[in-house]
């Protein structure tokens, strides 16, 4: 048996990447759409039980594969609406636990640019993103580490700040607070958590704060970026020794990721993106290797192009 609710973390950190994500300061022009499909993977054989690193031969290597579709609509040059929907497949390399597969959580995001201020040899850009996500299928939630998602409905706000030098190099910072609803129904009517017995199938989970520091380069054809990501659950319990994980676990981790986008033309059309990363430290989380590849197409729909 093993652990964690890492699927929620994957969603919040937007590992299902496609061009112009909810977490960056790239925008699709007014009247255009950028639609894409991507494949993501995440796997780990070691995990942190509390702050103790462990391996568990009953599950071996836990893997998650995801096929995602997304669409970004340019309402205005500075205002985009983004929809994402992933299909998730989970598996364990050893033991008797059978993985799940199915649709996970749909996410809706409204991303805007507030200001673009000339400052020295570059420009300071301020933006934000309001996000909403909720499950679209009745997957098992209390089935860590092979659950498809967290089972919560989430509302979040992400503040985006970037400074781009005229020659293309930039630095950025992003901070996101996510309110998570209770899990309305797990598949049992009794559970034990933090020394207390609960006769209920409703579970309260804590909210999440995550932040990212980014360094990169971009022009009309490429984007290359390195990110340090920190994800913090604002409360919760540690996984009990050799127990499966539970939705109330205090899941914290930090990751280092790299992203590269390539556009075939200066004015939309095809775009390819690739991303990879590694979990540097954690608490009640897997020490995972993860990655993503995607293909996207941007095209005009209405208005002056």
Steps between C-alpha positions, in 0.01 A plus 500: 500500500615856451403860486434850398266734332758618250243521222360821650848645507554415135184683406583808707850527359363461148721215388248438220669775304411649166599832348381805696422331831308641799835547677692713247479850353455390138171594335307393192399807294141625495281287273742203487494151646791280603390136529725211593548145616775375729637191670634514857667246725597486867669210680666428834622204704609697809277725707502705817291356785485820699862607457642144487596369156374145431456234232215249495527174307123446516452761231848537347500792259182709489433665166246747370442563132276775376357595163372855512313729265484875537373813332600864554268773368621856452208709624729805494872534438537526877223260604491125427260222594659156538333157525687176581379142539730204577450125466709326767645147523666376821695178561728323749780273376467249787234364735129446456370858490337570165541844347217723386428681177249763401427868472635703790412868570398768251674833561381845388732801520466870427843659457560873466782749463453802727795716405812517283743762630819614332782465751867545406604273212186291522140490613321396817185295438229439758220248458275254676297186452171389656456123484222250564517121484267215590480123434315387190488129592429302818851366552622344827653771716605293803730275298847652537736483324292385199211747529439710192456827691418667829122504457471864607353801326765771492500878463835675466667833432852522354699826500748528212800735488767507230785720383619454141816657362482627141747232388255227603616385843250519786439418864163427654321420823160339549304437820173308516245441777250217450183459702393135507151380583429202722505161334129429498508122491777243545415134454468421873312652795778485759860625506769578755711815473731689738393296801127543440242257365246642254172324422443673168578470130570875472860611544631850567829584326729801542564773245821526299760771439751455220756733342746494212820688417587498127797591281479483123535632147231561239453649154247446221618144433624348828446501873751337737438511874628349826266502802531433870158398633387478863167340596370521859184356652393733781449234765423131517652181638800285418454156350505242777781244484445261208142619457340608174469874455180691570353822353575693822876441476726806523653474151796735444770483234738706288596427140740621232357506147610600152273601212567561131249622238561535128272687257523419129407856400494851650120529471345192658463165328664189642682498832682218678571493873706271722545506877682289758582516869593331826374522859778639719341467845165415649269397781240228445582513129671289237857569389388515142638551153247661267470636149269618226494530122233686308397630160284810456351702217413869517258645243281810455121475538365855485602865489802671351808273496 
